[in-house]
Amino acid sequence: MRVRLLPLFLLALACASGGGDDSAPAGVRPSIEMSVRGSVHMDRTGEGPMTLVVRLTNQAADPITIRRVRVQSWAMEQWAIDPAERYVVETLAPGEAKIVELSATAYRKSAVRFISEPLTLRALVDYEAGGRRLREVVIQNSVGQ
């Protein structure tokens, strides 16, 4: 139980101790939603390809420019994915949404034959708004698999 809470504690600590100029003003952060296209089928080696879909929506009153999208699994015990990253230059008008697809490899972390653990993903999105470079970090639980 303590091991499962450690990543959440470290995340909370990092968020609380983070200062500086990289925090987005209220109303500037993009909405980030993640999903998996299709289903994940791992072969006998315990690996399989998957496509991650990241939907980004500009909630700000001004345009924002997406620069990088990185997705990785988070706090998984039975299986995980290799980090997937894509550099883009996508300008989103106010209220506009765009889809970014990433290819990743899923792999087993344990000897469990049938995986029952829901996928938890962490996205890091680098973007520009109002002349400032910003980063949004989102953890999404129970991503469909």
C-alpha positions in Angstrom: 0.0 0.0 0.0 2.8 2.4 0.9 4.5 1.7 -2.5 1.3 2.7 -4.4 1.0 5.9 -2.5 4.6 7.0 -3.0 4.2 8.2 -6.6 1.2 10.2 -5.7 3.0 11.7 -2.7 6.0 12.6 -4.9 3.7 14.2 -7.5 1.9 16.3 -4.8 5.2 17.3 -3.4 6.5 18.3 -6.8 3.4 20.3 -7.6 3.5 22.1 -4.2 7.2 23.0 -4.4 7.1 24.1 -8.1 7.4 27.8 -8.4 8.8 29.9 -11.1 7.2 31.4 -14.2 6.0 28.1 -15.8 2.5 28.0 -14.2 -0.4 28.9 -16.5 -2.8 31.7 -15.6 -6.3 30.6 -14.9 -8.3 29.9 -18.0 -5.2 29.3 -20.2 -4.7 25.6 -19.6 -5.8 23.3 -22.4 -8.2 20.5 -21.8 -6.4 17.1 -22.3 -8.2 13.8 -22.8 -6.4 10.5 -23.6 -7.7 7.3 -25.0 -6.5 4.1 -26.8 -7.5 3.4 -30.4 -8.6 -0.2 -30.7 -7.5 -2.8 -28.3 -4.1 -3.9 -27.1 -3.0 -7.4 -28.0 0.3 -8.6 -26.6 2.1 -11.4 -28.4 3.8 -14.3 -26.7 6.8 -12.1 -25.9 4.6 -9.9 -23.8 4.6 -6.9 -26.1 2.2 -5.3 -28.5 1.7 -2.1 -30.4 -0.9 0.5 -29.5 -2.1 3.9 -30.7 -2.7 6.6 -28.1 -5.1 9.4 -29.0 -4.7 12.7 -27.2 -7.5 15.3 -27.6 -6.4 18.9 -26.8 -9.0 21.7 -26.5 -8.1 25.3 -26.1 -10.1 26.7 -23.2 -8.5 30.1 -23.4 -9.8 33.3 -25.0 -6.6 33.6 -27.1 -4.9 31.1 -29.4 -2.4 28.6 -27.9 0.3 26.7 -29.8 1.0 23.1 -28.9 4.7 22.2 -29.1 5.1 18.7 -27.7 3.0 15.9 -26.4 4.5 13.1 -24.3 2.5 10.2 -22.9 3.7 7.4 -20.5 2.1 4.9 -18.2 1.9 5.8 -14.6 2.1 3.6 -11.5 1.3 0.4 -13.3 2.0 -3.0 -11.8 0.9 -5.6 -14.4 1.7 -3.8 -17.6 3.0 -0.5 -18.9 3.8 1.3 -22.1 7.1 2.8 -23.3 6.9 6.6 -23.3 5.7 8.0 -26.6 6.5 11.5 -27.6 5.7 13.7 -30.6 6.8 17.2 -31.4 4.2 19.3 -33.2 3.4 22.9 -34.0 -0.4 23.1 -33.8 -2.1 26.5 -33.2 -5.5 26.1 -31.6 -8.0 29.0 -31.8 -10.2 29.6 -28.8 -12.5 26.7 -28.3 -10.8 24.6 -31.0 -9.8 21.0 -30.5 -7.1 18.9 -32.2 -6.2 15.2 -32.0 -2.6 14.1 -31.7 -1.9 10.4 -32.2 1.1 8.6 -30.8 2.4 5.1 -31.4 3.6 3.2 -28.4 4.5 -0.3 -27.3 2.7 -2.0 -24.4 4.5 -4.7 -22.4 3.9 -7.0 -19.5 5.6 -6.2 -16.2 4.5 -9.3 -14.4 3.8 -13.0 -15.2 0.1 -12.4 -15.0 -1.5 -14.1 -18.1 -4.7 -12.0 -18.2 -4.3 -8.3 -17.4 -7.1 -6.9 -15.3 -5.4 -3.6 -14.4 -6.9 -0.5 -16.1 -4.4 1.7 -17.9 -3.3 4.9 -16.2 -1.6 7.5 -18.4 0.4 10.6 -17.7 0.5 13.3 -20.4 3.0 16.2 -20.5 2.0 18.9 -23.0 4.3 21.8 -23.8 2.6 24.8 -25.3 2.8 28.5 -25.7 0.2 31.1 -24.6 0.6 34.8 -24.4 4.2 34.7 -25.4 5.0 32.3 -22.5 6.2 28.6 -22.7 4.1 26.5 -20.4 3.6 22.8 -19.5 0.5 21.0 -18.5 0.7 17.6 -16.7 -2.4 15.4 -16.5 -2.8 11.9 -15.1 -5.9 10.0 -16.3 -7.1 6.8 -14.8 -9.0 3.9 -16.3 -8.2 4.7 -19.9 -10.0 2.2 -22.1 -7.8 -0.7 -23.4 
